[in-house]
Amino acid sequence: MAGEATDNVVRRGAEVYVRGDIAEQCRSQPQPSFCRDAAAIQQQMRTMTSRYLEDIGLNEPWWSPKRLWYKAYSLATLNLGESYYQRSYSGSNIVRDIILEALPKTVLLFSTATILSLFLGLLIGIRAARRPGGLLDRLISTIGVASGTVPLWWVGIIVILFFSYTLRIFPARATPLIPPSDPAYIPSLLYHMILPLVTITSLSFGSWAYVVRNLVIGIMQEDYITVAMAKGVPERNILYGHVLRSAAPPVITIVILSLSGSLGGALITEAVFDWPGMGRLFYQAIGGLDIPIVIGLVYVTTALYLASIFIIDLLYGLFDPRVKAG
């Protein structure tokens, strides 16, 4: 959080927050004395805004060493301030508590969907690659291209209208109506997750199958595969012992980047299904101009993305011997 542009955004958000707070005080009974005079209201607004900016360290320039050190320490400890409007289920307005409450739900939904999509994609993609040009190959190619062009949020709306309002099988909202402290919360959360999970998986497995199919067909044309086939090595051993191992690095890269990207890019999907994760929190924070929540979510998703890049580099050394040699 540095730079004049960012400071101006935060100052603007602080002014909106203070204005709303003063309006609420003036509507309450008994009314504070400054509410009877417009000049006193303006003075109170300037005082509260200045005090708030001082509390979050904006009374000093962004390049000040004291402020930079304070921000680095705050980011390392996830001390991201307090939300203007959002509250966690426990009633906390600490940004860290609110984000850490939403993060596991986003990881649960999108990790499960990615694992299911990858499993189906590997299974179907390998079968399609064994018979290039066959019926399954043409079908997977069509589904893979078509599913990548259809917006997930649009399919989500259609699915909700059909399964929730027409057939009445699943609830329209994916947020359980009971609090997390209730013992039945987790089963209820899993039940509410079925509709978004099936929708995401249905739209994702075709792309995975298409990617796997292309990787396998390309690797099957390598010289060492031709030599193995000439030696009479069974096709099953070639496929699962050599081809899939060679395809592992790009597949792992796509899986990890998909997971890390979904943490921030699930905004519209979670908003459509009303899934209580980071995407819906992002949507609500932007709509309410809750600047601390927006900054905290951007920071957390960026940190997770950089961590995923680091994990990819480590895993490449395990699956690609050339990385170790280099």
Backbone torsions as a table, in degrees:
resi	resn	phi	psi	omega
1	MET	NA	87.1	-177.9
2	ALA	-145.5	158.1	177.4
3	GLY	105.7	149.0	-178.1
4	GLU	-64.1	-38.0	-178.7
5	ALA	-61.1	-45.1	178.6
6	THR	-65.2	-40.0	178.7
7	ASP	-60.4	-41.6	-180.0
8	ASN	-64.0	-39.2	177.7
9	VAL	-62.7	-44.9	-179.2
10	VAL	-66.6	-39.1	178.1
11	ARG	-62.2	-42.1	179.4
12	ARG	-63.2	-42.3	177.1
13	GLY	-63.7	-38.0	179.0
14	ALA	-65.6	-39.3	178.8
15	GLU	-63.6	-42.3	178.4
16	VAL	-63.4	-41.8	-179.5
17	TYR	-63.6	-46.2	-179.1
18	VAL	-65.4	-39.6	179.7
19	ARG	-61.4	-42.6	178.5
20	GLY	-65.7	-38.7	179.7
21	ASP	-64.7	-42.9	179.6
22	ILE	-66.9	-39.3	178.4
23	ALA	-61.7	-38.1	179.0
24	GLU	-68.3	-38.8	178.3
25	GLN	-64.2	-39.3	-177.4
26	CYS	-73.3	-19.8	177.2
27	ARG	-84.6	-17.4	-176.2
28	SER	-81.4	166.3	177.7
29	GLN	-124.3	131.3	-0.8
30	PRO	-76.4	150.8	-177.2
31	GLN	-77.1	138.1	174.3
32	PRO	-62.8	154.8	-174.3
33	SER	-65.7	-30.4	-177.4
34	PHE	-69.6	-14.9	-177.6
35	CYS	-71.2	-13.2	-177.3
36	ARG	-85.4	-8.8	-176.3
37	ASP	-132.1	128.0	-177.5
38	ALA	-63.5	-38.8	179.6
39	ALA	-65.2	-38.4	178.9
40	ALA	-66.9	-34.9	177.4
41	ILE	-64.1	-43.4	179.2
42	GLN	-63.2	-40.8	179.3
43	GLN	-64.7	-42.0	178.3
44	GLN	-63.6	-37.6	179.2
45	MET	-65.1	-43.2	179.3
46	ARG	-65.5	-39.0	-179.2
47	THR	-65.7	-45.9	-178.6
48	MET	-67.0	-38.6	179.2
49	THR	-65.0	-44.7	179.7
50	SER	-62.2	-41.2	179.7
51	ARG	-65.9	-39.7	179.9
52	TYR	-66.3	-43.6	179.6
53	LEU	-64.0	-34.0	177.2
54	GLU	-67.6	-37.8	179.5
55	ASP	-62.7	-35.1	-177.7
56	ILE	-97.6	8.6	171.7
57	GLY	85.6	14.2	-178.3
58	LEU	-90.4	7.6	176.5
59	ASN	-81.7	-5.9	177.2
60	GLU	-117.4	156.0	179.7
61	PRO	-63.1	154.1	-173.8
62	TRP	-64.5	-22.7	-178.7
63	TRP	-90.4	2.8	-180.0
64	SER	-63.1	130.1	179.5
65	PRO	-57.0	-36.9	179.6
66	LYS	-63.2	-42.7	-179.2
67	ARG	-71.0	-40.3	179.1
68	LEU	-62.7	-42.8	178.7
69	TRP	-64.8	-42.2	179.7
70	TYR	-62.1	-41.3	-179.7
71	LYS	-68.7	-40.3	178.6
72	ALA	-62.1	-42.5	178.5
73	TYR	-65.7	-41.8	-179.7
74	SER	-63.6	-41.9	-179.9
75	LEU	-67.5	-38.9	-179.5
76	ALA	-64.5	-33.0	-179.1
77	THR	-99.6	10.3	-179.2
78	LEU	56.8	31.5	174.1
79	ASN	-84.3	86.8	-171.3
80	LEU	-103.0	13.5	175.4
81	GLY	91.4	-163.5	-177.2
82	GLU	-118.0	144.2	179.0
83	SER	-75.5	148.9	176.1
84	TYR	-72.2	-43.6	-171.1
85	TYR	-127.8	-32.6	-173.3
86	GLN	-72.1	149.0	175.1
87	ARG	-135.7	146.2	174.0
88	SER	-79.0	173.8	179.9
89	TYR	-64.5	-25.5	178.4
90	SER	-84.0	-2.8	179.1
91	GLY	93.5	1.6	-178.6
92	SER	-77.4	141.7	174.6
93	ASN	-105.5	12.4	176.8
94	ILE	-72.4	129.3	-176.7
95	VAL	-59.0	-41.2	179.7
96	ARG	-58.6	-45.2	-178.9
97	ASP	-64.1	-40.4	-178.1
98	ILE	-67.1	-42.7	-178.9
99	ILE	-69.9	-43.3	-179.7
100	LEU	-66.8	-20.6	174.7
101	GLU	-77.7	-33.4	-178.0
102	ALA	-86.9	-29.8	-174.5
103	LEU	-58.0	-48.1	-178.9
104	PRO	-59.2	-32.3	-178.0
105	LYS	-71.7	-38.6	175.9
106	THR	-66.2	-42.4	178.4
107	VAL	-62.4	-42.2	179.9
108	LEU	-60.0	-49.4	-176.0
109	LEU	-67.2	-51.8	-172.3
110	PHE	-79.9	-28.8	174.3
111	SER	-67.1	-44.3	178.4
112	THR	-62.5	-43.0	-179.8
113	ALA	-65.0	-40.0	-179.6
114	THR	-67.4	-41.5	179.7
115	ILE	-63.9	-45.0	178.4
116	LEU	-63.4	-43.1	-179.7
117	SER	-64.1	-41.3	179.7
118	LEU	-64.9	-42.9	179.7
119	PHE	-60.9	-48.1	179.1
120	LEU	-66.1	-39.0	-179.7
121	GLY	-64.0	-42.5	177.7
122	LEU	-63.8	-45.8	-176.8
123	LEU	-61.1	-49.1	-175.3
124	ILE	-78.6	-38.3	-178.6
125	GLY	-62.7	-40.0	178.9
126	ILE	-66.4	-42.2	178.5
127	ARG	-63.0	-39.5	179.5
128	ALA	-67.9	-35.9	-178.0
129	ALA	-71.1	-23.9	-179.6
130	ARG	-72.1	-22.3	178.8
131	ARG	-130.7	72.9	-179.5
132	PRO	-59.9	132.7	-179.5
133	GLY	88.8	-4.6	179.8
134	GLY	-77.1	-178.3	-177.0
135	LEU	-63.9	-46.4	179.9
136	LEU	-63.4	-39.8	179.4
137	ASP	-62.0	-45.7	179.9
138	ARG	-66.7	-37.2	179.9
139	LEU	-66.0	-44.6	-179.6
140	ILE	-66.2	-39.1	178.6
141	SER	-61.6	-41.6	179.4
142	THR	-66.6	-45.9	-179.7
143	ILE	-64.4	-41.2	-178.5
144	GLY	-61.5	-43.2	179.7
145	VAL	-72.3	-42.6	-177.2
146	ALA	-66.7	-42.5	-177.2
147	SER	-66.6	-26.9	178.6
148	GLY	-76.2	-13.4	-178.1
149	THR	-102.8	-8.7	-178.2
150	VAL	-93.8	126.0	178.8
151	PRO	-64.8	132.4	-179.2
152	LEU	-64.2	-36.6	-178.3
153	TRP	-66.2	-34.5	179.7
154	TRP	-68.0	-44.3	177.1
155	VAL	-62.6	-37.7	178.9
156	GLY	-59.6	-42.7	178.7
157	ILE	-63.3	-43.9	179.1
158	ILE	-62.1	-44.1	-179.2
159	VAL	-62.9	-42.6	179.2
160	ILE	-63.1	-44.1	179.6
161	LEU	-60.8	-39.6	-175.4
162	PHE	-78.5	-52.3	-172.6
163	PHE	-83.6	-25.5	-176.5
164	SER	-98.0	-39.8	-174.9
165	TYR	-100.6	-26.4	179.2
166	THR	-93.6	-58.4	-179.0
167	LEU	-84.2	-24.0	-179.7
168	ARG	57.6	43.3	178.6
169	ILE	-90.9	-44.5	-177.6
170	PHE	-119.1	154.0	177.8
171	PRO	-69.8	149.0	179.8
172	ALA	-71.0	-34.3	178.2
173	ARG	-95.9	135.5	-180.0
174	ALA	-90.0	3.8	178.0
175	THR	-93.2	121.6	178.1
176	PRO	-60.7	148.9	-178.3
177	LEU	-86.2	-5.1	-179.4
178	ILE	-104.0	153.6	-178.6
179	PRO	-72.8	158.5	-179.5
180	PRO	-62.5	-21.6	179.7
181	SER	-73.5	-15.1	178.8
182	ASP	-72.9	133.6	180.0
183	PRO	-58.2	-25.7	-178.5
184	ALA	-86.7	6.5	-175.1
185	TYR	-66.8	-46.8	-176.0
186	ILE	-62.9	-49.5	174.5
187	PRO	-56.7	-39.2	179.2
188	SER	-66.4	-39.2	178.8
189	LEU	-63.7	-41.6	179.2
190	LEU	-65.1	-37.8	178.2
191	TYR	-65.7	-43.3	179.1
192	HIS	-69.3	-18.4	-178.3
193	MET	-81.1	-15.0	-172.0
194	ILE	-59.9	-47.7	-174.3
195	LEU	-64.4	-51.2	176.5
196	PRO	-63.7	-33.7	-179.5
197	LEU	-65.2	-47.7	-179.8
198	VAL	-63.5	-38.5	-179.4
199	THR	-65.3	-47.8	-179.1
200	ILE	-64.0	-43.9	-179.3
201	THR	-64.4	-40.8	-178.5
202	SER	-63.0	-33.9	-178.7
203	LEU	-87.5	-11.7	-173.5
204	SER	-103.1	-32.0	-171.6
205	PHE	-65.5	-30.6	179.6
206	GLY	-63.6	-42.3	178.0
207	SER	-64.9	-40.1	177.9
208	TRP	-63.1	-44.5	179.7
209	ALA	-61.6	-39.1	-179.7
210	TYR	-66.7	-40.6	178.3
211	VAL	-65.4	-47.2	179.9
212	VAL	-62.1	-42.4	178.8
213	ARG	-57.8	-46.7	-179.4
214	ASN	-66.2	-40.3	178.9
215	LEU	-63.1	-46.4	-177.0
216	VAL	-64.6	-43.4	179.8
217	ILE	-62.7	-40.6	179.2
218	GLY	-65.9	-42.0	-178.8
219	ILE	-70.7	-33.4	-179.7
220	MET	-63.8	-16.2	179.7
221	GLN	-94.5	2.4	178.6
222	GLU	-71.4	155.4	-176.4
223	ASP	-63.7	-40.3	-176.4
224	TYR	-68.3	-25.9	175.3
225	ILE	-72.4	-39.4	178.2
226	THR	-62.6	-40.2	178.6
227	VAL	-64.6	-44.0	179.6
228	ALA	-61.3	-39.8	178.7
229	MET	-67.7	-36.7	179.2
230	ALA	-66.7	-29.5	178.2
231	LYS	-78.2	-6.4	178.5
232	GLY	88.0	17.2	176.8
233	VAL	-65.0	133.0	-179.1
234	PRO	-57.4	146.1	-177.6
235	GLU	-60.3	-36.7	-179.5
236	ARG	-62.3	-41.7	179.7
237	ASN	-67.2	-39.0	178.5
238	ILE	-63.3	-43.9	-174.5
239	LEU	-66.5	-50.2	-174.2
240	TYR	-90.5	-17.8	-179.1
241	GLY	-95.7	-27.9	-176.2
242	HIS	-120.7	-49.5	-173.3
243	VAL	-66.2	-49.5	-177.5
244	LEU	-66.3	-33.3	177.8
245	ARG	-65.0	-40.3	178.4
246	SER	-68.9	-30.8	-179.3
247	ALA	-82.4	-9.6	-174.5
248	ALA	-61.7	-46.7	-177.2
249	PRO	-56.3	-51.1	178.9
250	PRO	-65.2	-34.3	179.1
251	VAL	-65.9	-44.2	179.1
252	ILE	-63.0	-39.2	178.6
253	THR	-59.7	-46.2	-179.0
254	ILE	-65.7	-39.9	-179.0
255	VAL	-62.1	-50.0	-175.9
256	ILE	-67.6	-41.4	179.1
257	LEU	-67.5	-33.6	176.8
258	SER	-65.3	-42.4	179.6
259	LEU	-65.4	-47.5	-178.7
260	SER	-67.5	-36.2	178.8
261	GLY	-69.4	-32.8	-178.7
262	SER	-68.1	-24.2	-178.8
263	LEU	-62.6	-36.2	178.7
264	GLY	-101.9	-25.2	-176.0
265	GLY	-89.9	3.6	-178.1
266	ALA	-87.6	16.4	-173.1
267	LEU	-56.5	-55.9	-175.1
268	ILE	-71.1	-39.4	-178.5
269	THR	-61.0	-48.1	-179.5
270	GLU	-68.3	-32.6	178.1
271	ALA	-67.0	-39.6	179.9
272	VAL	-65.2	-45.4	-177.8
273	PHE	-86.3	-5.9	-176.3
274	ASP	58.0	41.6	177.7
275	TRP	-81.5	129.5	-172.5
276	PRO	-77.5	57.6	-179.5
277	GLY	-114.3	-163.0	-175.9
278	MET	-70.2	-32.0	179.8
279	GLY	-64.3	-46.1	178.2
280	ARG	-66.2	-37.9	177.2
281	LEU	-62.3	-41.1	176.6
282	PHE	-59.6	-46.7	-178.8
283	TYR	-60.3	-45.9	-178.6
284	GLN	-68.4	-37.2	-178.8
285	ALA	-68.3	-39.8	178.3
286	ILE	-66.6	-43.6	-179.9
287	GLY	-62.9	-34.5	-179.6
288	GLY	-95.7	6.4	-177.7
289	LEU	53.2	43.1	177.8
290	ASP	-86.3	84.7	-171.4
291	ILE	-60.0	-45.4	179.8
292	PRO	-57.7	-38.9	179.0
293	ILE	-67.0	-43.1	-179.3
294	VAL	-61.8	-46.1	179.9
295	ILE	-64.5	-41.3	178.9
296	GLY	-62.8	-41.8	179.6
297	LEU	-67.2	-39.8	177.9
298	VAL	-63.1	-41.6	179.7
299	TYR	-64.5	-47.5	-177.2
300	VAL	-64.2	-45.0	-179.6
301	THR	-66.0	-36.6	177.2
302	THR	-66.1	-43.3	179.1
303	ALA	-62.6	-41.0	178.6
304	LEU	-66.7	-36.5	179.1
305	TYR	-65.6	-43.8	178.6
306	LEU	-65.1	-37.7	177.4
307	ALA	-63.7	-37.4	179.2
308	SER	-66.4	-36.1	176.7
309	ILE	-62.9	-40.9	178.4
310	PHE	-63.8	-41.7	179.1
311	ILE	-64.7	-38.3	178.0
312	ILE	-61.1	-43.1	179.4
313	ASP	-61.3	-39.0	179.5
314	LEU	-67.5	-43.1	-177.2
315	LEU	-69.8	-29.4	178.9
316	TYR	-59.7	-36.3	178.7
317	GLY	-65.3	-25.7	179.8
318	LEU	-79.9	-34.5	-173.1
319	PHE	-102.4	-19.2	-178.2
320	ASP	-121.3	107.3	-178.6
321	PRO	-60.4	-26.5	-178.8
322	ARG	-65.3	-27.9	178.4
323	VAL	-68.0	-40.6	177.9
324	LYS	-63.9	-44.2	-178.9
325	ALA	-63.4	-38.1	-180.0
326	GLY	-70.4	NA	NA
